[in-house]
Amino acid sequence: MLSSREDNALLDSAKIASSKAVRSSMALGITIKVIRDHEIIAVNPDRSIKVIRKIAKTSIDVSSLRKGMILERK
């Protein structure tokens, strides 16, 4: 298990790496895709946004869950 200090270090380095990747992609004129508010969005280098598609949010029936069950997403 990772300690909370190690968790924080990993999260901080992931944030820095992702912001550098986005900045580099924008500078090179590459469109990036992000997930925001249950939608897949394409962000163009000129910062214009286009919704690619919506992601359906399915509900889970928690009444049939038991302790120790393994959930798999299909």
ROSE-254075 format. One record per residue: residue number from 0; residue in three letters; z, x, y of N, C-alpha, C, CB in turn. Coordinates in nm, 4 decimals. Glycine has a CB too. Layout:
@num->NUM&residu->ALA&nw->Z&nu->X&nv->Y&caw->Z&cau->X&cav->Y&cw->Z&cu->X&cv->Y&cbw->Z&cbu->X&cbv->Y
...
//
This chain:
@num->0&residu->MET&nw->0.0000&nu->0.0836&nv->-0.1184&caw->0.0000&cau->0.0000&cav->0.0000&cw->0.0000&cu->0.0878&cv->0.1244&cbw->0.1212&cbu->-0.0949&cbv->0.0000
@num->1&residu->LEU&nw->-0.0665&nu->0.0402&nv->0.2266&caw->-0.0696&cau->0.1132&cav->0.3514&cw->0.0470&cu->0.0714&cv->0.4393&cbw->-0.2023&cbu->0.0907&cbv->0.4236
@num->2&residu->SER&nw->0.0989&nu->0.1658&nv->0.5134&caw->0.2058&cau->0.1322&cav->0.6071&cw->0.1445&cu->0.0663&cv->0.7300&cbw->0.2877&cbu->0.2588&cbv->0.6469
@num->3&residu->SER&nw->0.2278&nu->0.0081&nv->0.8131&caw->0.1757&cau->-0.0612&cav->0.9310&cw->0.1131&cu->0.0385&cv->1.0286&cbw->0.2878&cbu->-0.1412&cbv->1.0007
@num->4&residu->ARG&nw->0.1647&nu->0.1625&nv->1.0326&caw->0.1040&cau->0.2647&cav->1.1188&cw->-0.0365&cu->0.2982&cv->1.0703&cbw->0.1912&cbu->0.3923&cbv->1.1222
@num->5&residu->GLU&nw->-0.0524&nu->0.3088&nv->0.9382&caw->-0.1848&cau->0.3375&cav->0.8826&cw->-0.2789&cu->0.2201&cv->0.9041&cbw->-0.1747&cbu->0.3702&cbv->0.7331
@num->6&residu->ASP&nw->-0.2262&nu->0.0977&nv->0.8895&caw->-0.3069&cau->-0.0212&cav->0.9161&cw->-0.3568&cu->-0.0217&cv->1.0600&cbw->-0.2261&cbu->-0.1485&cbv->0.8878
@num->7&residu->ASN&nw->-0.2666&nu->0.0069&nv->1.1532&caw->-0.3040&cau->0.0083&cav->1.2949&cw->-0.4067&cu->0.1167&cv->1.3238&cbw->-0.1805&cbu->0.0289&cbv->1.3826
@num->8&residu->ALA&nw->-0.3918&nu->0.2333&nv->1.2612&caw->-0.4881&cau->0.3414&cav->1.2818&cw->-0.6257&cu->0.3010&cv->1.2290&cbw->-0.4401&cbu->0.4710&cbv->1.2127
@num->9&residu->LEU&nw->-0.6291&nu->0.2348&nv->1.1132&caw->-0.7569&cau->0.1890&cav->1.0581&cw->-0.8209&cu->0.0823&cv->1.1461&cbw->-0.7371&cbu->0.1345&cbv->0.9168
@num->10&residu->LEU&nw->-0.7407&nu->-0.0119&nv->1.1938&caw->-0.7942&cau->-0.1166&cav->1.2802&cw->-0.8476&cu->-0.0589&cv->1.4104&cbw->-0.6873&cbu->-0.2209&cbv->1.3095
@num->11&residu->ASP&nw->-0.7745&nu->0.0349&nv->1.4699&caw->-0.8195&cau->0.0960&cav->1.5944&cw->-0.9493&cu->0.1734&cv->1.5754&cbw->-0.7119&cbu->0.1881&cbv->1.6496
@num->12&residu->SER&nw->-0.9593&nu->0.2499&nv->1.4666&caw->-1.0817&cau->0.3260&cav->1.4434&cw->-1.1993&cu->0.2331&cv->1.4127&cbw->-1.0615&cbu->0.4255&cbv->1.3284
@num->13&residu->ALA&nw->-1.1745&nu->0.1207&nv->1.3453&caw->-1.2816&cau->0.0238&cav->1.3183&cw->-1.3311&cu->-0.0403&cv->1.4476&cbw->-1.2325&cbu->-0.0852&cbv->1.2209
@num->14&residu->LYS&nw->-1.2396&nu->-0.0715&nv->1.5391&caw->-1.2786&cau->-0.1286&cav->1.6686&cw->-1.3632&cu->-0.0313&cv->1.7487&cbw->-1.1550&cbu->-0.1682&cbv->1.7491
@num->15&residu->ILE&nw->-1.3227&nu->0.0954&nv->1.7494&caw->-1.3975&cau->0.1970&cav->1.8234&cw->-1.5358&cu->0.2151&cv->1.7619&cbw->-1.3209&cbu->0.3313&cbv->1.8248
@num->16&residu->ALA&nw->-1.5430&nu->0.2233&nv->1.6293&caw->-1.6712&cau->0.2429&cav->1.5615&cw->-1.7654&cu->0.1254&cv->1.5850&cbw->-1.6494&cbu->0.2628&cbv->1.4118
@num->17&residu->SER&nw->-1.7127&nu->0.0034&nv->1.5790&caw->-1.7999&cau->-0.1130&cav->1.5982&cw->-1.8482&cu->-0.1228&cv->1.7425&cbw->-1.7265&cbu->-0.2417&cbv->1.5589
@num->18&residu->SER&nw->-1.7633&nu->-0.0916&nv->1.8393&caw->-1.8075&cau->-0.0982&cav->1.9789&cw->-1.9125&cu->0.0092&cv->2.0073&cbw->-1.6874&cbu->-0.0819&cbv->2.0744
@num->19&residu->LYS&nw->-1.8971&nu->0.1284&nv->1.9471&caw->-1.9994&cau->0.2325&cav->1.9638&cw->-2.1313&cu->0.1915&cv->1.8995&cbw->-1.9510&cbu->0.3650&cbv->1.9036
@num->20&residu->ALA&nw->-2.1237&nu->0.1266&nv->1.7830&caw->-2.2455&cau->0.0818&cav->1.7150&cw->-2.3182&cu->-0.0243&cv->1.7966&cbw->-2.2120&cbu->0.0271&cbv->1.5758
@num->21&residu->VAL&nw->-2.2438&nu->-0.1175&nv->1.8538&caw->-2.3053&cau->-0.2216&cav->1.9369&cw->-2.3681&cu->-0.1591&cv->2.0602&cbw->-2.2012&cbu->-0.3284&cbv->1.9780
@num->22&residu->ARG&nw->-2.2965&nu->-0.0691&nv->2.1243&caw->-2.3489&cau->-0.0034&cav->2.2453&cw->-2.4761&cu->0.0754&cv->2.2139&cbw->-2.2422&cbu->0.0907&cbv->2.3062
@num->23&residu->SER&nw->-2.4771&nu->0.1485&nv->2.1027&caw->-2.5957&cau->0.2256&cav->2.0634&cw->-2.7131&cu->0.1347&cv->2.0314&cbw->-2.5644&cbu->0.3138&cbv->1.9429
@num->24&residu->SER&nw->-2.6872&nu->0.0251&nv->1.9603&caw->-2.7939&cau->-0.0687&cav->1.9248&cw->-2.8554&cu->-0.1307&cv->2.0491&cbw->-2.7404&cbu->-0.1785&cbv->1.8325
@num->25&residu->MET&nw->-2.7722&nu->-0.1681&nv->2.1440&caw->-2.8232&cau->-0.2261&cav->2.2684&cw->-2.9074&cu->-0.1231&cv->2.3455&cbw->-2.7059&cbu->-0.2766&cbv->2.3564
@num->26&residu->ALA&nw->-2.8611&nu->0.0018&nv->2.3485&caw->-2.9353&cau->0.1063&cav->2.4196&cw->-3.0694&cu->0.1343&cv->2.3543&cbw->-2.8536&cbu->0.2344&cbv->2.4256
@num->27&residu->LEU&nw->-3.0777&nu->0.1204&nv->2.2222&caw->-3.2025&cau->0.1437&cav->2.1503&cw->-3.2932&cu->0.0210&cv->2.1455&cbw->-3.1723&cbu->0.1888&cbv->2.0104
@num->28&residu->GLY&nw->-3.2456&nu->-0.0911&nv->2.1998&caw->-3.3269&cau->-0.2120&cav->2.2024&cw->-3.3259&cu->-0.2885&cv->2.0715&cbw->-3.4670&cbu->-0.1774&cbv->2.2376
@num->29&residu->ILE&nw->-3.2188&nu->-0.2764&nv->1.9947&caw->-3.2086&cau->-0.3423&cav->1.8649&cw->-3.1259&cu->-0.4699&cv->1.8792&cbw->-3.1455&cbu->-0.2474&cbv->1.7593
@num->30&residu->THR&nw->-3.1747&nu->-0.5775&nv->1.8227&caw->-3.1013&cau->-0.7036&cav->1.8214&cw->-2.9896&cu->-0.6950&cv->1.7189&cbw->-3.1954&cbu->-0.8229&cbv->1.7904
@num->31&residu->ILE&nw->-2.8709&nu->-0.7421&nv->1.7559&caw->-2.7593&cau->-0.7437&cav->1.6615&cw->-2.7254&cu->-0.8878&cv->1.6271&cbw->-2.6352&cbu->-0.6705&cbv->1.7199
@num->32&residu->LYS&nw->-2.6671&nu->-0.9067&nv->1.5109&caw->-2.6265&cau->-1.0399&cav->1.4672&cw->-2.4762&cu->-1.0411&cv->1.4485&cbw->-2.6989&cbu->-1.0811&cbv->1.3361
@num->33&residu->VAL&nw->-2.4131&nu->-1.1475&nv->1.4986&caw->-2.2681&cau->-1.1622&cav->1.4888&cw->-2.2352&cu->-1.3031&cv->1.4414&cbw->-2.1994&cbu->-1.1325&cbv->1.6250
@num->34&residu->ILE&nw->-2.1166&nu->-1.3195&nv->1.3872&caw->-2.0674&cau->-1.4514&cav->1.3493&cw->-1.9612&cu->-1.4906&cv->1.4510&cbw->-2.0100&cbu->-1.4525&cbv->1.2024
@num->35&residu->ARG&nw->-1.9817&nu->-1.6055&nv->1.5141&caw->-1.8897&cau->-1.6537&cav->1.6163&cw->-1.8829&cu->-1.8062&cv->1.6080&cbw->-1.9342&cbu->-1.6070&cbv->1.7587
@num->36&residu->ASP&nw->-1.7636&nu->-1.8583&nv->1.5968&caw->-1.7420&cau->-2.0045&cav->1.5946&cw->-1.8274&cu->-2.0734&cv->1.4892&cbw->-1.7726&cbu->-2.0648&cbv->1.7316
@num->37&residu->HIS&nw->-1.8274&nu->-2.0238&nv->1.3671&caw->-1.9009&cau->-2.0815&cav->1.2540&cw->-2.0507&cu->-2.0873&cv->1.2781&cbw->-1.8499&cbu->-2.2201&cbv->1.2246
@num->38&residu->GLU&nw->-2.1046&nu->-1.9875&nv->1.3515&caw->-2.2479&cau->-1.9768&cav->1.3748&cw->-2.2902&cu->-1.8312&cv->1.3601&cbw->-2.2858&cbu->-2.0315&cbv->1.5149
@num->39&residu->ILE&nw->-2.4117&nu->-1.8101&nv->1.3105&caw->-2.4703&cau->-1.6766&cav->1.3097&cw->-2.5555&cu->-1.6671&cv->1.4356&cbw->-2.5554&cbu->-1.6493&cbv->1.1783
@num->40&residu->ILE&nw->-2.5239&nu->-1.5685&nv->1.5189&caw->-2.5864&cau->-1.5565&cav->1.6500&cw->-2.6577&cu->-1.4231&cv->1.6601&cbw->-2.4821&cbu->-1.5709&cbv->1.7627
@num->41&residu->ALA&nw->-2.7806&nu->-1.4239&nv->1.7120&caw->-2.8551&cau->-1.3014&cav->1.7399&cw->-2.8390&cu->-1.2702&cv->1.8883&cbw->-3.0071&cbu->-1.3157&cbv->1.7005
@num->42&residu->VAL&nw->-2.7921&nu->-1.1493&nv->1.9186&caw->-2.7752&cau->-1.1056&cav->2.0566&cw->-2.8825&cu->-1.0013&cv->2.0840&cbw->-2.6306&cbu->-1.0482&cbv->2.0826
@num->43&residu->ASN&nw->-2.9728&nu->-1.0348&nv->2.1737&caw->-3.0829&cau->-0.9453&cav->2.2081&cw->-3.0353&cu->-0.8376&cv->2.3050&cbw->-3.2000&cbu->-1.0244&cbv->2.2691
@num->44&residu->PRO&nw->-3.1112&nu->-0.7287&nv->2.3174&caw->-3.0705&cau->-0.6211&cav->2.4081&cw->-3.0541&cu->-0.6643&cv->2.5535&cbw->-3.1703&cbu->-0.5107&cbv->2.4015
@num->45&residu->ASP&nw->-3.1242&nu->-0.7701&nv->2.5945&caw->-3.1087&cau->-0.8197&cav->2.7313&cw->-2.9912&cu->-0.9181&cv->2.7428&cbw->-3.2385&cbu->-0.8873&cbv->2.7777
@num->46&residu->ARG&nw->-2.9073&nu->-0.9229&nv->2.6382&caw->-2.7855&cau->-1.0057&cav->2.6294&cw->-2.8133&cu->-1.1552&cv->2.6154&cbw->-2.7004&cbu->-0.9834&cbv->2.7515
@num->47&residu->SER&nw->-2.9389&nu->-1.1928&nv->2.5898&caw->-2.9671&cau->-1.3339&cav->2.5625&cw->-2.9213&cu->-1.3643&cv->2.4197&cbw->-3.1203&cbu->-1.3668&cbv->2.5817
@num->48&residu->ILE&nw->-2.8784&nu->-1.4882&nv->2.4001&caw->-2.8192&cau->-1.5296&cav->2.2725&cw->-2.9048&cu->-1.6381&cv->2.2091&cbw->-2.6738&cbu->-1.5800&cbv->2.2924
@num->49&residu->LYS&nw->-2.9255&nu->-1.6259&nv->2.0769&caw->-2.9994&cau->-1.7272&cav->2.0021&cw->-2.9192&cu->-1.7601&cv->1.8768&cbw->-3.1443&cbu->-1.6782&cbv->1.9659
@num->50&residu->VAL&nw->-2.8925&nu->-1.8886&nv->1.8544&caw->-2.8200&cau->-1.9320&cav->1.7354&cw->-2.9182&cu->-1.9349&cv->1.6194&cbw->-2.7530&cbu->-2.0721&cbv->1.7565
@num->51&residu->ILE&nw->-2.8893&nu->-1.8549&nv->1.5168&caw->-2.9750&cau->-1.8488&cav->1.3979&cw->-2.9478&cu->-1.9695&cv->1.3089&cbw->-2.9517&cbu->-1.7168&cbv->1.3192
@num->52&residu->ARG&nw->-2.8219&nu->-1.9896&nv->1.2721&caw->-2.7850&cau->-2.1077&cav->1.1939&cw->-2.6350&cu->-2.1288&cv->1.1999&cbw->-2.8314&cbu->-2.0936&cbv->1.0476
@num->53&residu->LYS&nw->-2.5960&nu->-2.2490&nv->1.1655&caw->-2.4543&cau->-2.2840&cav->1.1599&cw->-2.4028&cu->-2.2613&cv->1.0190&cbw->-2.4311&cbu->-2.4309&cbv->1.2037
@num->54&residu->ILE&nw->-2.2773&nu->-2.2207&nv->1.0095&caw->-2.2134&cau->-2.1990&cav->0.8806&cw->-2.1224&cu->-2.3178&cv->0.8539&cbw->-2.1337&cbu->-2.0642&cbv->0.8776
@num->55&residu->ALA&nw->-2.1462&nu->-2.3843&nv->0.7413&caw->-2.0653&cau->-2.5012&cav->0.7064&cw->-1.9258&cu->-2.4554&cv->0.6658&cbw->-2.1318&cbu->-2.5833&cbv->0.5919
@num->56&residu->LYS&nw->-1.8265&nu->-2.5228&nv->0.7174&caw->-1.6883&cau->-2.4923&cav->0.6817&cw->-1.6437&cu->-2.5942&cv->0.5781&cbw->-1.5942&cbu->-2.4939&cbv->0.8075
@num->57&residu->THR&nw->-1.6222&nu->-2.5456&nv->0.4557&caw->-1.5814&cau->-2.6346&cav->0.3487&cw->-1.4295&cu->-2.6428&cv->0.3437&cbw->-1.6379&cbu->-2.5872&cbv->0.2137
@num->58&residu->SER&nw->-1.3815&nu->-2.7573&nv->0.3035&caw->-1.2371&cau->-2.7737&cav->0.2916&cw->-1.1944&cu->-2.7431&cv->0.1484&cbw->-1.1940&cbu->-2.9172&cbv->0.3325
@num->59&residu->ILE&nw->-1.0747&nu->-2.6932&nv->0.1341&caw->-1.0202&cau->-2.6593&cav->0.0023&cw->-0.9167&cu->-2.7637&cv->-0.0351&cbw->-0.9576&cbu->-2.5161&cbv->0.0012
@num->60&residu->ASP&nw->-0.9294&nu->-2.8170&nv->-0.1569&caw->-0.8314&cau->-2.9123&cav->-0.2074&cw->-0.7105&cu->-2.8329&cv->-0.2567&cbw->-0.8920&cbu->-3.0020&cbv->-0.3219
@num->61&residu->VAL&nw->-0.6045&nu->-2.8284&nv->-0.1766&caw->-0.4875&cau->-2.7476&cav->-0.2106&cw->-0.3977&cu->-2.8148&cv->-0.3136&cbw->-0.4077&cbu->-2.7178&cbv->-0.0862
@num->62&residu->SER&nw->-0.4218&nu->-2.9421&nv->-0.3439&caw->-0.3360&cau->-3.0111&cav->-0.4394&cw->-0.3538&cu->-2.9574&cv->-0.5815&cbw->-0.3646&cbu->-3.1602&cbv->-0.4366
@num->63&residu->SER&nw->-0.4720&nu->-2.8978&nv->-0.6096&caw->-0.4969&cau->-2.8480&cav->-0.7444&cw->-0.4652&cu->-2.6993&cv->-0.7591&cbw->-0.6409&cbu->-2.8731&cbv->-0.7823
@num->64&residu->LEU&nw->-0.4171&nu->-2.6353&nv->-0.6526&caw->-0.3863&cau->-2.4927&cav->-0.6596&cw->-0.2499&cu->-2.4702&cv->-0.7223&cbw->-0.3913&cbu->-2.4297&cbv->-0.5205
@num->65&residu->ARG&nw->-0.2412&nu->-2.3621&nv->-0.8004&caw->-0.1138&cau->-2.3238&cav->-0.8621&cw->-0.0855&cu->-2.1780&cv->-0.8286&cbw->-0.1167&cbu->-2.3458&cbv->-1.0172
@num->66&residu->LYS&nw->0.0384&nu->-2.1401&nv->-0.8354&caw->0.0778&cau->-2.0031&cav->-0.8088&cw->0.0128&cu->-1.9101&cv->-0.9120&cbw->0.2320&cbu->-1.9891&cbv->-0.8112
@num->67&residu->GLY&nw->-0.0468&nu->-1.8002&nv->-0.8631&caw->-0.1087&cau->-1.7027&cav->-0.9510&cw->-0.2571&cu->-1.7255&cv->-0.9754&cbw->-0.0381&cbu->-1.7021&cbv->-1.0803
@num->68&residu->MET&nw->-0.3140&nu->-1.8335&nv->-0.9217&caw->-0.4567&cau->-1.8592&cav->-0.9415&cw->-0.5398&cu->-1.7590&cv->-0.8622&cbw->-0.4924&cbu->-2.0034&cbv->-0.8999
@num->69&residu->ILE&nw->-0.6576&nu->-1.7273&nv->-0.9123&caw->-0.7495&cau->-1.6392&cav->-0.8437&cw->-0.8628&cu->-1.7240&cv->-0.7881&cbw->-0.8028&cbu->-1.5278&cbv->-0.9382
@num->70&residu->LEU&nw->-0.8834&nu->-1.7145&nv->-0.6563&caw->-0.9884&cau->-1.7918&cav->-0.5902&cw->-1.1099&cu->-1.7023&cv->-0.5715&cbw->-0.9393&cbu->-1.8488&cbv->-0.4531
@num->71&residu->GLU&nw->-1.2265&nu->-1.7569&nv->-0.6006&caw->-1.3520&cau->-1.6854&cav->-0.5804&cw->-1.4435&cu->-1.7698&cv->-0.4960&cbw->-1.4188&cbu->-1.6500&cbv->-0.7143
@num->72&residu->ARG&nw->-1.5058&nu->-1.7082&nv->-0.3968&caw->-1.5998&cau->-1.7802&cav->-0.3116&cw->-1.7388&cu->-1.7653&cv->-0.3696&cbw->-1.5951&cbu->-1.7283&cbv->-0.1654
@num->73&residu->LYS&nw->-1.8112&nu->-1.8755&nv->-0.3785&caw->-1.9473&cau->-1.8725&cav->-0.4337&cw->-2.0483&cu->-1.8647&cv->-0.3235&cbw->-1.9745&cbu->-1.9950&cbv->-0.5202
//
